[in-house]
Amino acid sequence: MVRKSILTLLFVVLGTGAASACPDWQLAPSFGSTELTEGFPNDPWHRSITAGGNQSISRCFQDNSLAGSSASAPDFDLYYRTSGNTQLKIYVRSDYDTVLLVSDPYGEWWFDDDSAGGHDPMVIFPYAADGLYNIWIGSYERRSGQPATLIFTER
């Protein structure tokens, strides 16, 4: 498996039929949402989710080397309130090989496979923006129903 660094991705719709199969930030998140404010207590913040999906991530972005699959709807939405001077880490812990896809408040897409160690993905925003982060936790093996924990931290 190739380790991928965090990438800024351009969203590409491959025709009207493929658009419904791609990650869509406008859909309601499957595992809920939360609002965290810079300096939040209970850091790190955890949420159990189920990773994976049947939509190929590589088909939806210009970089066809991206691996894994996700659901069309985000798994989770984070509303992050910050001054813009704080680092935000979003990562996943799982016994399975997961991937992480994030749409940030600017509408830019970020992908990671194994940056948190082992098979765990992580995206770091050194000066996180205030606003909505849509999050998909996918499966490298293109499976569904894999238990995982989504984690937010400023540490």
Secondary structure as GFF3:
##gff-version 3
##sequence-region A 1 155
A	DSSP	beta_strand	7	9	.	.	.	ID=ss1
A	DSSP	alpha_helix	16	19	.	.	.	ID=ss2
A	DSSP	beta_strand	33	37	.	.	.	ID=ss3
A	DSSP	beta_strand	45	51	.	.	.	ID=ss4
A	DSSP	beta_strand	55	56	.	.	.	ID=ss5
A	DSSP	three_ten_helix	58	60	.	.	.	ID=ss6
A	DSSP	beta_strand	69	70	.	.	.	ID=ss7
A	DSSP	beta_strand	76	81	.	.	.	ID=ss8
A	DSSP	beta_strand	88	93	.	.	.	ID=ss9
A	DSSP	beta_strand	98	103	.	.	.	ID=ss10
A	DSSP	beta_strand	109	112	.	.	.	ID=ss11
A	DSSP	beta_strand	122	125	.	.	.	ID=ss12
A	DSSP	beta_strand	131	139	.	.	.	ID=ss13
A	DSSP	beta_strand	146	153	.	.	.	ID=ss14
###
